[in-house]
Protein backbone atom coordinates (compact mmCIF):
# COMPACT_ATOMS: atom_id res chain seq x y z
CA UNK A 1 0.00 0.00 0.00
CA UNK A 2 1.24 3.44 -0.91
CA UNK A 3 -0.55 5.70 1.55
CA UNK A 4 -0.57 9.48 1.45
CA UNK A 5 -2.10 11.09 4.53
CA UNK A 6 -4.02 14.36 4.35
CA UNK A 7 -5.47 16.48 7.14
CA UNK A 8 -8.28 18.48 5.61
CA UNK A 9 -9.84 19.61 8.87
CA UNK A 10 -9.10 23.24 8.00
CA UNK A 11 -11.36 23.18 4.92
CA UNK A 12 -14.61 24.54 6.33
CA UNK A 13 -16.26 26.76 3.71
CA UNK A 14 -17.52 25.76 0.26
CA UNK A 15 -14.75 27.87 -1.28
CA UNK A 16 -12.02 26.11 0.71
CA UNK A 17 -13.44 22.73 -0.20
CA UNK A 18 -13.69 23.70 -3.88
CA UNK A 19 -10.07 24.88 -3.91
CA UNK A 20 -8.98 21.61 -2.35
CA UNK A 21 -10.97 19.57 -4.88
CA UNK A 22 -9.33 21.49 -7.72
CA UNK A 23 -5.96 20.17 -6.51
CA UNK A 24 -7.10 16.55 -6.72
CA UNK A 25 -7.98 15.95 -10.36
CA UNK A 26 -4.88 13.99 -11.35
CA UNK A 27 -3.87 16.51 -13.97
CA UNK A 28 -0.94 18.58 -15.17
CA UNK A 29 -1.65 22.29 -15.72
CA UNK A 30 -0.64 24.37 -18.75
CA UNK A 31 2.66 25.27 -17.08
CA UNK A 32 3.51 21.59 -16.58
CA UNK A 33 2.86 21.59 -12.82
CA UNK A 34 1.30 18.41 -11.44
CA UNK A 35 -1.59 18.72 -8.99
CA UNK A 36 -1.47 16.91 -5.64
CA UNK A 37 -3.29 13.84 -6.93
CA UNK A 38 -1.07 13.59 -10.00
CA UNK A 39 2.05 13.66 -7.81
CA UNK A 40 0.64 10.78 -5.73
CA UNK A 41 -0.24 8.84 -8.89
CA UNK A 42 3.26 9.37 -10.29
CA UNK A 43 4.87 8.09 -7.07
CA UNK A 44 2.65 5.01 -7.24
CA UNK A 45 3.49 4.41 -10.90
CA UNK A 46 7.21 4.68 -10.11
CA UNK A 47 6.81 2.03 -7.41
CA UNK A 48 4.64 -0.16 -9.67
CA UNK A 49 7.33 -0.01 -12.33
CA UNK A 50 10.01 -0.90 -9.78
CA UNK A 51 8.30 -3.76 -7.96
CA UNK A 52 11.29 -6.09 -8.30
CA UNK A 53 13.67 -3.56 -6.79
CA UNK A 54 11.14 -2.69 -4.08
CA UNK A 55 10.65 -6.39 -3.29
CA UNK A 56 14.38 -6.81 -2.93
CA UNK A 57 14.60 -3.75 -0.67
CA UNK A 58 11.79 -4.84 1.71
CA UNK A 59 12.78 -8.52 1.66
CA UNK A 60 9.55 -10.04 0.33
CA UNK A 61 7.75 -10.27 -2.99
CA UNK A 62 5.49 -7.31 -3.78
CA UNK A 63 2.57 -8.64 -5.81
CA UNK A 64 0.52 -5.47 -6.05
CA UNK A 65 0.77 -1.79 -5.23
CA UNK A 66 -2.44 -0.33 -3.83
CA UNK A 67 -2.90 3.42 -4.13
CA UNK A 68 -4.44 4.91 -0.99
CA UNK A 69 -5.32 8.41 0.18
CA UNK A 70 -5.95 8.54 3.91
CA UNK A 71 -7.91 11.54 5.16
CA UNK A 72 -8.42 12.92 8.64
CA UNK A 73 -12.18 12.93 8.08
CA UNK A 74 -14.81 12.52 5.39
CA UNK A 75 -14.18 14.82 2.46
CA UNK A 76 -15.82 15.35 -0.95
CA UNK A 77 -12.55 14.23 -2.55
CA UNK A 78 -13.41 10.68 -1.51
CA UNK A 79 -16.42 10.75 -3.82
CA UNK A 80 -14.79 12.35 -6.85
CA UNK A 81 -14.62 10.48 -10.13
CA UNK A 82 -10.87 11.05 -10.24
CA UNK A 83 -10.39 8.51 -7.45
CA UNK A 84 -12.13 5.81 -9.46
CA UNK A 85 -10.46 6.81 -12.72
CA UNK A 86 -7.01 6.48 -11.16
CA UNK A 87 -7.77 3.38 -9.08
CA UNK A 88 -7.21 5.11 -5.74
CA UNK A 89 -8.75 3.85 -2.51
CA UNK A 90 -9.83 6.59 -0.13
CA UNK A 91 -10.52 6.19 3.56
CA UNK A 92 -10.42 8.04 6.84
CA UNK A 93 -8.39 7.37 9.96
CA UNK A 94 -11.57 6.03 11.57
CA UNK A 95 -12.41 3.64 8.72
CA UNK A 96 -9.02 2.29 7.64
CA UNK A 97 -8.90 -0.50 10.21
CA UNK A 98 -12.31 -1.78 9.07
CA UNK A 99 -11.42 -1.42 5.40
CA UNK A 100 -8.14 -3.30 5.70
CA UNK A 101 -8.92 -5.50 8.73
CA UNK A 102 -6.02 -4.46 10.89
CA UNK A 103 -5.80 -2.57 14.13
CA UNK A 104 -3.92 0.59 14.86
CA UNK A 105 -3.50 2.72 17.92
CA UNK A 106 -4.50 6.34 17.73
C-alpha positions in Angstrom: 0.0 0.0 0.0 1.2 3.4 -0.9 -0.5 5.7 1.6 -0.6 9.5 1.5 -2.1 11.1 4.5 -4.0 14.4 4.4 -5.5 16.5 7.1 -8.3 18.5 5.6 -9.8 19.6 8.9 -9.1 23.2 8.0 -11.4 23.2 4.9 -14.6 24.5 6.3 -16.3 26.8 3.7 -17.5 25.8 0.3 -14.8 27.9 -1.3 -12.0 26.1 0.7 -13.4 22.7 -0.2 -13.7 23.7 -3.9 -10.1 24.9 -3.9 -9.0 21.6 -2.4 -11.0 19.6 -4.9 -9.3 21.5 -7.7 -6.0 20.2 -6.5 -7.1 16.5 -6.7 -8.0 15.9 -10.4 -4.9 14.0 -11.4 -3.9 16.5 -14.0 -0.9 18.6 -15.2 -1.7 22.3 -15.7 -0.6 24.4 -18.7 2.7 25.3 -17.1 3.5 21.6 -16.6 2.9 21.6 -12.8 1.3 18.4 -11.4 -1.6 18.7 -9.0 -1.5 16.9 -5.6 -3.3 13.8 -6.9 -1.1 13.6 -10.0 2.0 13.7 -7.8 0.6 10.8 -5.7 -0.2 8.8 -8.9 3.3 9.4 -10.3 4.9 8.1 -7.1 2.7 5.0 -7.2 3.5 4.4 -10.9 7.2 4.7 -10.1 6.8 2.0 -7.4 4.6 -0.2 -9.7 7.3 0.0 -12.3 10.0 -0.9 -9.8 8.3 -3.8 -8.0 11.3 -6.1 -8.3 13.7 -3.6 -6.8 11.1 -2.7 -4.1 10.7 -6.4 -3.3 14.4 -6.8 -2.9 14.6 -3.8 -0.7 11.8 -4.8 1.7 12.8 -8.5 1.7 9.6 -10.0 0.3 7.7 -10.3 -3.0 5.5 -7.3 -3.8 2.6 -8.6 -5.8 0.5 -5.5 -6.1 0.8 -1.8 -5.2 -2.4 -0.3 -3.8 -2.9 3.4 -4.1 -4.4 4.9 -1.0 -5.3 8.4 0.2 -6.0 8.5 3.9 -7.9 11.5 5.2 -8.4 12.9 8.6 -12.2 12.9 8.1 -14.8 12.5 5.4 -14.2 14.8 2.5 -15.8 15.3 -1.0 -12.5 14.2 -2.5 -13.4 10.7 -1.5 -16.4 10.7 -3.8 -14.8 12.4 -6.8 -14.6 10.5 -10.1 -10.9 11.0 -10.2 -10.4 8.5 -7.5 -12.1 5.8 -9.5 -10.5 6.8 -12.7 -7.0 6.5 -11.2 -7.8 3.4 -9.1 -7.2 5.1 -5.7 -8.8 3.9 -2.5 -9.8 6.6 -0.1 -10.5 6.2 3.6 -10.4 8.0 6.8 -8.4 7.4 10.0 -11.6 6.0 11.6 -12.4 3.6 8.7 -9.0 2.3 7.6 -8.9 -0.5 10.2 -12.3 -1.8 9.1 -11.4 -1.4 5.4 -8.1 -3.3 5.7 -8.9 -5.5 8.7 -6.0 -4.5 10.9 -5.8 -2.6 14.1 -3.9 0.6 14.9 -3.5 2.7 17.9 -4.5 6.3 17.7 
